[in-house]
């Protein structure tokens, strides 16, 4: 059970290891792009390429898919970024239970956007936890873990790829012991739980009163989706990339400017005053245009020093 690209690698591991996959459950096809073309989720594409049965209920709870899953009498259900809460009837269907390939080091970052929050919060390390599923949100016992560093050049997008691959390999190493009954799962400490709910539109707006480092993390944490933004001349200006602030950044006369003030526009990019230090924006996307190097806003004086963003 999985939906986005993150879940494709775990599915491939199950196939490579010779497990019999009774069915694949994924989200319905959705309209994508400006032309709103109906597009199948990546997991469906992979499943059909291997001739697997695919179930796509709009809502799993109360759907015919639940009875189909029960009729298959699965030994194990593996989920990876499926995107829906599993009803009790599904959780109880497999002989060996349901496990989830979750993209965080639980109990930190339970919920739907663990990778986003790890990058946005400036965590130096994240990882994958394989856990048993229960009715609570990512509260089940932990079976195995793997850690991955988050580098300065990483974004949520790059970490999705790295964590998908790491999670797939962890699944490969974990399944033999799990199927043999030789793995002892570890309960989570609920007191240490941190939640990572899906990103809301208001979270995408940059608060220039925060520090340069916090905004740098914010921008890369929302790249490539849904994207951080500010306002420029009353219109949305997407922020796709910025330069990591150096120690002591912004220690010049202009540091007294109000947060959000453009200090200079050069070949290096656009320097903006923040609540603590300055931040060099490197890649921007003005309303109605494609993403571009921030330095291009020098052309024709499109953006001038003294402009206040936000």
Secondary structure, DSSP 8 states (H G I E B T S, - for coil): -B-STHHHHHHHHHHHTT-----EE----EEETTTTEEE--HHHHHHHHTT--EE--SSSTTSHHHHHHHHHT-S-EEEBS--S---HHHHTTSTT-EEEEESS-TTEEESTTHHHHHHHTT-SEEEEEEEE--SSSS-S-EEEEEEEE--TT--HHHHHHHHHHHHHHHHHHHHHHHHHT----B---GGG-EE-----HHHHB--TTSBHHHHHHHHHHTTTTT-EEEEETTEEEEEEEE----TTTT-SGGGGS-TTBEEEEETTEEEEE-SBSEEEEEEEEETTS--EEGGGGGGGGSS-TT-B--
